[in-house]
């Protein structure tokens, strides 16, 4: 994690020297990182949308070649190639996101491990809003805010995935129970962790999830537009 956390530490130090407030510097670096990751999120979303659009055709191939796995696999690969899609298209963006998030977690959890400026030793203990020391956990307000933001963000993401499955002819019940469990378990886990981690880390997570909510709103518009286009295509086919 040092490979990612160290340059992020230099950026955080630069931002602190620029604005003179550690809490604001944390919020700014959160915005910068999320903005840089936006193309990655967008690519992952577009890949997911493209795959959901292909679901009816994949199901047709499964019905036709289901007993011949080799032929079925070849036909599916041909379909992906002709449509410019890939079943692994969303994997690379997810991997990039995870590495960046892990680097940020390492930085905010043990900031002085990755920052060499001695002034930052005092900066991380500054107060911010109601928080007396950003290096210490905030027991309730920030954890609850982080958990609530996570709940909204995750709920929006899982809802979008179900809509894609339905639009693509998939079975929305598959994985529905697991999704519902995670919808509540994940925010509670974040709330619990935020009560033990430095407040600076909780600020990052809260800010990150708030931005993700706006991303999800935008991605939801993309999905609705795709669904409308698919409905229009079906209407034209019926008329023919």
N, C-alpha and C positions, 0 to 999 in steps of 0.2 A: 504493500500500500504506500510505501515511502515514495515510489516513483510518481504517484499522482498527488499524494498529500503534500509533498514538499513544494512543488510549484504553486499549488493552491494556497499554501502557507505564505509564500512570497506575495501572492496577489492580495491576500487578506491583510498582510502587513502594509502594503502599498495603499490599500483602501482606507485603513485606519489612519495612516499618516495624512491622508487626503482629507478625511471628514472629521477626524479627531474623536470619534465615538465608536466603541467596539460593537455595540448592538446594531447601529446603523450599518457598519462595515459588513457585519454578518448578513443583514438583509440585502445589501447591494450585491455581495458575492453570490447569494442565492438567486437573485434575479439574473445575474450574468450567466451563471451555470445553466439555469433553466432555459434561458434564451438560446444559448449555444446548443443545448440538447433538443430544441424544438424541431429542427430538421430530422433528427433521429426518431423522435416520437411520431412525426408526420409520416415518415417512411414506413414505420411499423404499422401505423394505422391504415395507410393505403394498401399495404401488403395484405393485411387482415381483411379489408374490404374486397380486394380482388379475389381472395380465396373464397370468401362467402358467396361472391357472385358466381363462382365456378361450381358450387356445391350441387346444383341440379344436374349439371353435365357429368359430374363425378358419380353421382348416384345412378345415372343412366348407364355409365360404363360398368358400375358395380353389378347392376342387374344383368347386364349383357355378358360380362366376362368374369362374374364373381367366382365361378368354379375353376377358372384358369388364372391363377395368381400372376404368372409370368406375363401373359398377354395383358391382363388388367393393369399391371404396373407399367408396361410399355405404353399403353394407351393413355394412361394418366400423365406420364412424362411428356408424351406428344402434345397433350392438351395444355399442360403448363407452358411448354415451349411456344406453341402457337399463340397463346394468350399473353405471353411475357410475364408469367407468374412463377413463383417458387414457393414450395411448402416450407422452405427455410428462410424466406424473405424477412420474417419478423424476428429471427433469432439473433442476428448480428446487432441490430439496434438494442435489443434487450440486454445483450452482453455488455455493450458500451455503456448503457445506463447503469448497470449494476456495478461496473468498475468505478465509474465516476462517483456514484453514491457511496460506495465503500471508502473511497479516498476522502470524501467530505466527512463521513462519519469518523474516520480515523483522525482527521485534522481537528474537528470540533470536540472530540472526546479527550484528546491529549494534545492541545494546541502547541505547547512549548516543545514538543518532540519534533515538530516540523517547522518551527520558526526560530530564527537565530537572533532577531532584534530583541535586545534586553528590555526595551520599552514595552514590548508585548507581554512581558511577564506581569506588569502592572495593569496593562490594558484589559486582559482577560478577566480581571477581578472588578472591573468597573460596574457601576449600577446602570440600569436601563429601565425606564418607566417605573414599575413597582418592584422590580427585581434588584435587590441590594448587591448581589455578586453574581455575575454571569458565569463564573467558573463553578458555581454551586447549583444544585437542582432547585427548580421552582416546584413546590410540591403539588400545587393544584391548578392555578389559572392557566399556565402554559400547557401542561399535560392535557387538560380538558380541551383546550382550544386545538391542540395538535390532534387529539383523538377524534374530535368532531370534524375537523377538516379532512382527516383521513377517511372517515365514514362516508362523507359526502362524495369525495373523489372516487373512492372504491365503488360506491353504489352506482355512480354515473358510468364508470367503466364497465361494470358487470352488466348493467342495463343495456349499454350499447352492444356488448357482445351477444346478448340474447336476441336483440333486434336483428343483428346480422345473421344469426343462425336461422331465425324465422324467415327473413327475407331471402336467404339462400336455400330454403327448403330443408334446413337441418332440424334436428330435434332439440328444442330448447330445454327439455327436461334433463338431458344428459349433463351431468355436472352441476345441475341446479342446486342440489342439496349442499355440495361442497362450497359453491359460490355463496350461498346464504350463510353458511357457517363462517366463512372467511370475512363476510361483510360485517360481522359483529366481533369476531375473534381478533382480527387484525387491528382495528381501532383500539380495542381494549389493551392489546399488547403494546401498542404505541404509547397509550396513556401510562401504562405501568413503567415502561422503559424511560419515558420522559421525566418521571418522578425520581429517577435515580441518575440520569445523565446530566451533564452541565447544562445550564439554561441556554447557553449559546447554541448547543446542538438542537434543543427543542425549538428555538427560534427559527433555525434553518429548516427543520422539518415542517413546522407550521407554515412558513412562507412558501416552501416548495409545494405543499399540498394545495394552498390557495391558488397558486399559479396554475397547478395541474387542473383545478376545477375549471378555470377559464379555457385551458387547452381542450378539456373534454367537451365544453360547450361548442367550441369550434368544430371539433371532430364529429360531434353529434349532427351538426348541420351538413357535414359531408355525407354522413350515412343517410340522412333523410333525402338528400339530393340524389344519391345513388338509388335508393328505394323508389323514388318517384320516376327516375329514368327507366328502371327495370319494369315498373308498372306500365309505363308508356309503351315500352317495347312489346310487352305482352298484349296490350290493346291493339297495337298495329298488326301483330301476328294473327289475332283473332279475326280482325277485319278482312285480312287476306284470305 
